Amino acid sequence: MRKLLLLDVDGVMTDGTKIYSPNGYVSGKRFCDRDFTAIKKFKMENWFVIWLSGDTVVNKTVAANREIEFWSAFVEDKIDKIAVFNNIIMQYNISVNNVIYVGDDLFDIPLMQVINDGGGMTFCPADAAKHVKNVAKHTTLAGGGSGVIMEILDFYGLDNVSPCS
């Protein structure tokens, strides 16, 4: 059965910093390119890789440009990552114990608990919120936007490239 790498984006793929234009819209974020290499490697190993994010402008566009599947975390104008997750695993016929989820913020805790309870694996970056660190099964040495996904790839022995510094 195929496995799923499900990623929150802001604070995991990025350092959580957003650059705002004078009109108040997000105009940029900082990503670690080695994480995109790690995503390519996961995909080469036949994993599904999906971004789950509330940012349907910048993150959705970056995902499309990088050929990463994107799902919005919003359901009926509120963040509901559990409902979206249930739709993902039903659509792809994936068992929870074949899921890795990476999140960093308080909105990630309920989904992490569901995945932990189902036998899946959860990770958070070194600079995640304290309460997230208490729920995640593993905390990476890398902070958000600094090679978190590459470190997880190394954790699973799928590559030996070191994370960004």
N, C-alpha and C positions, 0 to 999 in steps of 0.2 A: 504494500500500500504506500502511496506517495505521502510525503510529509509536507507540512506547511510551516514556513517562517513568516510570522505575522508581526509587522513592525508599526509601532507608533512612530511618528516622524519627528516632530518638534521636541527637542531634548534628547532624542536618540540618534537620528541621522544628522541632526543639527545640534549646535550647542545651546539652542533655545533662544538665541538672539534673533530678533527681527529688525530689519531696517525699514523705516517708514519714510515714504515720500512726503513732500510738503502738503499733499492733499489728504494725508492720513491713511493711505493704503500701504500694505506691506509691499516693498519693492525688492527685497532681497533677503537671503538667508545664507548661512555658511554651512556647507556640507564637506565631509571628508571623502575624497575620491577613492581611497582604499576601501571604504564601505561599499561603494558601487562595484568594485572588483570582487569583494566578498559575495555580494548579491549575485553577480554573474556566475561565480563558482557554485553557490547553492543551486542555482538554476541548472547548471551543467550536471549537477549530481541528481537531477530530476525532482527537486523540491519546488513546490509552489511558493512564490514570494509575493506577498501582498502588503501594501501600505494601508493602514487604517488611521485616518486623520480627519480632524474637523476642518482643516484648511483645504477647501475645494478650489482655491485659486492657484496659489504658488505651488503647493505640494502636489496637487493633481497634475499641474502642467509639467513639473519636474518628473513625476512618475511616468507620464506619457512620453516625454522626451527620452527617458532611460529605459523604456519598455518594461515598466514595473506595473503590475496591476494595482489599481487604486480603488478603495471603497471608502465612502464617506461615513464618518462616525455618527452622523446625525440621523435621527429617526423622529419624524414629526417635530422638527425644530428644537430637539434636545439631544444631547450626547447620550447614546445608548450603545456602547460598544458590545455589550453582551448580545443584544438583539441582532446586531450586524454580524457578529461572530457566528451565531447560530445559523444565520443564512449562508455564510461562507462555508461552514463545514457541511451543511446539507447539500449545497450546490456542488461541492467537490467530493462529497462522500469521504470525508476525512474524520477519523476518530480523534477525540481530544488528546489521547495519549500520543498522537503523532504531530502535535503542535508545539512549536516554540513561539512564545510571545515575548516581545521586548517593549517595555514601557518605562516611563520615568516620573509620571505625574499622578496626582490624586485620582484623576479620571480613569487611570489604568488599573487601580486596585480591584474593583469588582470583577473585571475580566481576568485578572491574574488569579484571583481566588477560584473562579470557575475552572480555569485551566489547571491549576494546581490540584484541585479536587478530582479532576478527570484524569490525572496521571500525566499531564503534559508538563512542559518545562517553561519556566519563566525566568527572565533576566531583566536587570535594570543597569543603567550606567552608574559609574562611581559617584556622579554628582546628582543622582536622583533624589527626590524628596525622601525624608527619613522614613515616613510611613510606607512608602513603596519598597524601600530596602528591607523593611520588616516582613513584607509579603513575598517578594521575589525569592525564588529558590537560589539564584546566583546574582551577585553584583560583579560587574566587570571592573577591571582596573582602569579602563579608559572611561573618560567622561563623554557626555553627549557630543556628537560631532567630531570625535577624536579617535575613531576606529573601533567603536563598539561592535559592529557587525563582523569586522575582520577578527576581533578577539573571539567571538562566538564561533566563527568558522574554525579557528585554531582549536578551540575547546573540543569541537567534534572531530578534530583530526582530519579535516577535509583539505587543508592547505597549511603551509608552513610560513606564510608571509606574515611579517610582524605588523602590529597595528601602527596607525599614525602616531606621531609624537607631538 
